[in-house]
């Protein structure tokens, strides 16, 4: 009988230990997720500082002073919708964030769709804010399933197109909106890539700029860092760069040809709007081919030539922006990392 009591007591103690371990594991999971987010952010900051040390440049803080009317978050869809404009007398003024970094600093929300207002005289517009990769990224392009046709005309690329409802939606934010986001201060572009085996890579560019429509949304960018190779600069050698570098190129669509290709239209051949040269080493708005490797008359897939080559169409891409000053703020302890 004492032996039976001992066995039952031992089983009860074991059960309590297992329950305690499970409770600790649940608590530890959320802690580990936050630690992973912070470590990812520190990795980006480290790469960013190495880039600037190489170029012998200092970080420059750009104060954010812009305010506007109202910001109301729809928590069920993670979308912030604007309310009617408040009258000039009476009522309280609320902030309308100029980008996703300002939104994160103010509310610490999760990733999702929110309305922002980069300029005082600009109407608010909807963007996807990535708050998981160090937080504060404004996404300007996403390809994930091929459901949205990116072979569009100038007006579509000017105003933006696609679906803006869930994290699985594809879209182009719009060249006017992209220009508005980039017109103040310096910004970082991060390009995320994934192949059909689930392997991921990325490329980052500092001093990323896009001019206005009068200059046909001309592209400029600075130093590259990352793992996927510098496809925006055309490749490793001078011949590739002469024909495929996208730096300084104007935007082209199938109805507005501003490339340097004299034998035809890069946008028409490559099935998307982009900053084509003669023609490209990167074509993230190209035709969505399933399965990776593809055969076609032109290398018109969703490609990043320095990573998987021109004849491999990627499964997922995203282009996202964040102010350069935000990287410095985080690195010095003044940003969202607590």
Secondary structure by P-SEA (a helix, b strand, c coil): caaaaaaaaaaaaaaaaaaaaaaaaaaaaaaaaaaaaaaaaaaaaaaaaaaaaaacbbbbbbbbccccccccccccccbbbbcccccccbbbbbbbcccaaaaaacccccbbbbbbbccccccbbbbbbbccccccccccccccccccccccccccccccccccccccccccccaaaaaaaccccbbbbbbbbbcccccccbbbbcccccccccccbbbbbccccccccccccccccccccccccccccccccccccccccccccccccccccccccccccccccccccccccccccccccccccccccccbbbcbbbbbcccaaaaaaaaacccccc
